[in-house]
């Protein structure tokens, strides 16, 4: 599928402002802006496996489209939600466990890049990945 492969972070847009809105402290925001994130994505039918490796952690996340699961961000923020497929976009709708606020994410392939867009309390940010 289109998302399969190894994706390395190339650049961020408005990511610092997004993390600030999420309540992430300034030190963690500075570190996260340069986390060297790499995602290895494989899809088998409705099941996705995403191996994340960064300066902070290495984890494997397995999820099925439309099935709610729990996920922790690198700063420890706990989320619950699900991914779905909308055309050629992976759409994630999550809620923070601590305050119930929504965090929405879209992954799409555009011009050979994977663009991951986050929206939290009206602040939008993008992380753009290039295929390795």
QUIDABEL-V484889 format. One record per residue. RES is the residue in one letter. SS is DSSP state (A for helix, B for strand, O for the rest). D_LAST is the distance of its C-alpha to the last C-alpha in whole Angstrom. Layout:
# QUIDABEL-V484889
{{RES:SS:D_LAST} {RES:SS:D_LAST}}
This chain:
# QUIDABEL-V484889
{{X:O:16} {X:O:14} {X:O:12} {X:O:11} {X:B:8} {X:B:5} {X:B:6} {X:B:6} {X:B:10} {X:B:11} {X:B:14} {X:B:17} {X:B:20} {X:O:24} {X:A:22} {X:A:25} {X:A:27} {X:A:26} {X:A:26} {X:A:29} {X:A:31} {X:A:29} {X:O:32} {X:O:29} {X:O:31} {X:A:30} {X:A:29} {X:A:26} {X:A:25} {X:A:24} {X:A:22} {X:A:20} {X:O:20} {X:O:18} {X:O:16} {X:O:13} {X:O:12} {X:B:9} {X:B:10} {X:B:10} {X:B:12} {X:B:14} {X:B:17} {X:B:20} {X:O:23} {X:O:24} {X:B:22} {X:B:19} {X:B:17} {X:B:15} {X:B:14} {X:B:14} {X:B:14} {X:O:15} {X:O:18} {X:O:20} {X:O:19} {X:B:18} {X:B:19} {X:B:18} {X:B:20} {X:B:21} {X:B:23} {X:B:25} {X:O:25} {X:O:28} {X:O:29} {X:O:30} {X:B:28} {X:B:28} {X:B:25} {X:B:25} {X:O:23} {X:O:22} {X:O:26} {X:O:28} {X:O:29} {X:B:29} {X:B:28} {X:B:30} {X:B:29} {X:B:27} {X:B:24} {X:B:25} {X:B:24} {X:B:25} {X:O:24} {X:O:20} {X:B:20} {X:B:20} {X:B:23} {X:B:24} {X:B:27} {X:B:28} {X:B:31} {X:B:31} {X:O:34} {X:O:36} {X:O:37} {X:O:36} {X:O:34} {X:B:31} {X:B:28} {X:B:26} {X:B:22} {X:B:20} {X:B:17} {X:B:16} {X:B:14} {X:B:15} {X:O:15} {X:O:11} {X:B:10} {X:B:11} {X:B:15} {X:B:16} {X:B:20} {X:B:22} {X:B:26} {X:B:29} {X:O:32} {X:O:32} {X:B:29} {X:B:26} {X:B:22} {X:B:19} {X:B:16} {X:B:13} {X:B:9} {X:B:6} {X:B:4} {X:O:0}}
